[in-house]
Structure formats: structure tokens, C-alpha cells
């Protein structure tokens, strides 16, 4: 199982460009992330495949 990111690390989504924070790994290639939704003014969580993420600058 490869892990490109560590817990708490900032990553950027290749899908829409949002900067997210890694919460935990769920499966071999599935990562749970959180980000701040500026329209709704709340924190959101989601599960994204690891290959759809890259390290944030």
C-alpha cells in the first residue's frame, strides 16, 4: 500500500483545484479529506481517490 500523503498534509485536488487537508486513509487508494466551503461557510469532508490529488504548494 503506497501512501503519498501524511495525515494533516495539505493537498490540491486535480479535479477542481481546491486545497484540502488529509484526514485519514480509508482503503488502499482512498483518502478522506476536508476543506472549507466558502459559499456555505462550513467545513466539508469527502472521500477521494489518491491519484486525483497532488501536493499543495
Rosetta blueprint (number, residue, H / E / L):
1 X L
2 X L
3 X L
4 X L
5 X L
6 X L
7 X L
8 X L
9 X L
10 X E
11 X E
12 X E
13 X E
14 X L
15 X L
16 X L
17 X L
18 X L
19 X E
20 X E
21 X E
22 X E
23 X E
24 X E
25 X E
26 X L
27 X L
28 X L
29 X L
30 X E
31 X E
32 X E
33 X E
34 X E
35 X E
36 X E
37 X E
38 X L
39 X L
40 X L
41 X L
42 X E
43 X E
44 X E
45 X E
46 X E
47 X E
48 X E
49 X E
50 X H
51 X H
52 X H
53 X E
54 X E
55 X E
56 X L
57 X L
